[in-house]
Amino acid sequence: MIEATVFGADALAARLDAVPQALATNLAQTAERLAGELSRRVRGNLSGAVLQQRSGRLAASVAVTVQPAGSGVTATVGSDAVYAAIHEYGGTLPARTIVPRNARALAFPWQGGERFFKHVAVPPVQMPERSFLRSALAAMTPEIRTALAEAAFAAAAGKSVPP
């Protein structure tokens, strides 16, 4: 019969018990940092890289949320601006008629002078795809994968990730 004695088994068990909590903490910190960086890249795309900024409302609408999800963490970067989707995916804006709200006519500069119209028919407009969210995520994907793997390895080694 062979007998073996394991020294430090209690310490090893305690260290292994701590890995899931350390992993969750490391992943949350890493996701928070990566989501902030992704948000900055998205705003950069809205400042001339993909779209030309006019009012800044689309860039201001970019929001970041990081939440625990089961045994992991979920980070979301997106926009709730009503026109964000048409820029991101492209599409067709339907034909419409513009009518005056607070006046009897619409005034436009037209052929060197000012012209007045009771209504204006706008034809359908084809908007091209100008991805500012997906393109930023695609550019960051290798960095995201590397950072999450490093966070997992650090947790297994009993270390925390730098902020």
SULVEN-V726494 format. One record per pair of residues at least 12 apart in sequence whose C-alpha atoms are under 10 Angstrom apart, sorted by the first residue. I is the first residue (numbers start at 1). J is the second residue. If there is no record, write none. Layout:
BEGIN
i=I j=J
i=I j=J
END
This chain:
BEGIN
i=15 j=156
i=15 j=157
i=15 j=158
i=16 j=156
i=16 j=157
i=16 j=158
i=18 j=155
i=18 j=156
i=18 j=158
i=19 j=152
i=19 j=154
i=19 j=155
i=19 j=156
i=19 j=157
i=19 j=158
i=19 j=159
i=20 j=71
i=20 j=72
i=20 j=152
i=20 j=155
i=20 j=156
i=21 j=71
i=21 j=155
i=22 j=151
i=22 j=152
i=22 j=154
i=22 j=155
i=22 j=156
i=22 j=157
i=22 j=158
i=22 j=159
i=22 j=160
i=22 j=161
i=23 j=71
i=23 j=72
i=23 j=148
i=23 j=151
i=23 j=152
i=23 j=153
i=23 j=154
i=23 j=155
i=23 j=156
i=23 j=158
i=23 j=159
i=23 j=160
i=23 j=161
i=24 j=68
i=24 j=70
i=24 j=71
i=24 j=72
i=24 j=73
i=24 j=151
i=24 j=152
i=24 j=155
i=25 j=72
i=25 j=73
i=25 j=151
i=25 j=152
i=25 j=155
i=25 j=160
i=25 j=161
i=26 j=148
i=26 j=150
i=26 j=151
i=26 j=152
i=26 j=153
i=26 j=154
i=26 j=155
i=26 j=159
i=26 j=160
i=26 j=161
i=26 j=162
i=26 j=163
i=27 j=68
i=27 j=72
i=27 j=73
i=27 j=74
i=27 j=147
i=27 j=148
i=27 j=149
i=27 j=150
i=27 j=151
i=27 j=152
i=27 j=155
i=27 j=160
i=27 j=161
i=28 j=66
i=28 j=67
i=28 j=68
i=28 j=72
i=28 j=73
i=28 j=74
i=28 j=75
i=28 j=148
i=28 j=151
i=29 j=66
i=29 j=73
i=29 j=148
i=29 j=151
i=29 j=160
i=29 j=161
i=29 j=162
i=29 j=163
i=30 j=73
i=30 j=144
i=30 j=147
i=30 j=148
i=30 j=150
i=30 j=151
i=30 j=152
i=30 j=161
i=30 j=162
i=30 j=163
i=31 j=65
i=31 j=66
i=31 j=67
i=31 j=73
i=31 j=74
i=31 j=75
i=31 j=76
i=31 j=144
i=31 j=147
i=31 j=148
i=31 j=151
i=32 j=64
i=32 j=65
i=32 j=66
i=32 j=67
i=32 j=73
i=32 j=74
i=32 j=75
i=32 j=76
i=32 j=163
i=33 j=66
i=33 j=75
i=33 j=147
i=33 j=162
i=33 j=163
i=34 j=75
i=34 j=140
i=34 j=143
i=34 j=144
i=34 j=147
i=34 j=148
i=35 j=63
i=35 j=64
i=35 j=65
i=35 j=66
i=35 j=74
i=35 j=75
i=35 j=76
i=35 j=77
i=35 j=137
i=35 j=144
i=36 j=63
i=36 j=64
i=36 j=65
i=36 j=66
i=36 j=75
i=36 j=77
i=37 j=136
i=37 j=140
i=38 j=64
i=38 j=76
i=38 j=77
i=38 j=133
i=38 j=136
i=38 j=137
i=38 j=139
i=38 j=140
i=38 j=141
i=38 j=144
i=39 j=59
i=39 j=62
i=39 j=63
i=39 j=64
i=39 j=76
i=39 j=77
i=39 j=78
i=39 j=133
i=39 j=136
i=39 j=137
i=40 j=59
i=40 j=62
i=40 j=136
i=41 j=132
i=41 j=133
i=41 j=135
i=41 j=136
i=41 j=137
i=41 j=139
i=41 j=140
i=42 j=59
i=42 j=62
i=42 j=77
i=42 j=78
i=42 j=131
i=42 j=132
i=42 j=133
i=42 j=134
i=42 j=135
i=42 j=136
i=42 j=137
i=43 j=56
i=43 j=58
i=43 j=59
i=43 j=60
i=43 j=61
i=43 j=62
i=43 j=132
i=43 j=133
i=43 j=136
i=44 j=59
i=44 j=132
i=44 j=136
i=45 j=59
i=45 j=130
i=45 j=131
i=45 j=132
i=45 j=133
i=45 j=135
i=45 j=136
i=46 j=58
i=46 j=59
i=46 j=130
i=46 j=131
i=46 j=132
i=46 j=133
i=47 j=59
i=49 j=132
i=50 j=87
i=50 j=88
i=50 j=129
i=50 j=130
i=50 j=131
i=50 j=132
i=50 j=135
i=51 j=87
i=51 j=130
i=51 j=131
i=51 j=132
i=57 j=81
i=58 j=79
i=58 j=80
i=58 j=81
i=58 j=82
i=58 j=83
i=58 j=84
i=59 j=79
i=59 j=81
i=59 j=84
i=60 j=79
i=60 j=81
i=61 j=78
i=61 j=79
i=61 j=80
i=61 j=81
i=61 j=82
i=61 j=84
i=62 j=77
i=62 j=78
i=62 j=79
i=62 j=80
i=62 j=81
i=62 j=84
i=62 j=133
i=63 j=76
i=63 j=77
i=63 j=78
i=63 j=79
i=63 j=80
i=64 j=76
i=64 j=77
i=64 j=78
i=64 j=79
i=65 j=77
i=65 j=78
i=77 j=133
i=77 j=137
i=78 j=133
i=78 j=134
i=79 j=133
i=84 j=130
i=84 j=131
i=84 j=132
i=84 j=133
i=85 j=129
i=85 j=130
i=85 j=131
i=85 j=133
i=86 j=126
i=86 j=127
i=86 j=128
i=86 j=129
i=86 j=130
i=86 j=131
i=87 j=127
i=87 j=128
i=87 j=129
i=87 j=130
i=87 j=131
i=87 j=132
i=87 j=133
i=88 j=127
i=88 j=128
i=88 j=129
i=88 j=130
i=88 j=131
i=88 j=132
i=88 j=133
i=88 j=134
i=88 j=135
i=89 j=127
i=89 j=128
i=89 j=129
i=89 j=130
i=89 j=131
i=89 j=132
i=89 j=133
i=89 j=134
i=90 j=126
i=90 j=127
i=90 j=128
i=90 j=129
i=90 j=130
i=90 j=131
i=91 j=125
i=91 j=126
i=91 j=127
i=91 j=128
i=91 j=129
i=92 j=124
i=92 j=125
i=92 j=126
i=92 j=127
i=92 j=128
i=93 j=122
i=93 j=123
i=93 j=124
i=93 j=125
i=93 j=126
i=93 j=127
i=94 j=122
i=94 j=123
i=94 j=124
i=94 j=125
i=94 j=126
i=95 j=121
i=95 j=122
i=95 j=123
i=95 j=124
i=95 j=125
i=96 j=120
i=96 j=121
i=96 j=122
i=96 j=123
i=96 j=124
i=97 j=119
i=97 j=120
i=97 j=121
i=97 j=122
i=97 j=123
i=98 j=117
i=98 j=118
i=98 j=119
i=98 j=120
i=98 j=121
i=98 j=122
i=99 j=117
i=99 j=118
i=99 j=119
i=99 j=120
i=99 j=121
i=100 j=117
i=100 j=118
i=100 j=119
i=100 j=120
i=103 j=118
i=104 j=116
i=104 j=117
i=104 j=118
i=104 j=119
i=105 j=117
i=105 j=118
i=105 j=119
i=106 j=118
i=106 j=119
i=106 j=120
i=147 j=161
END
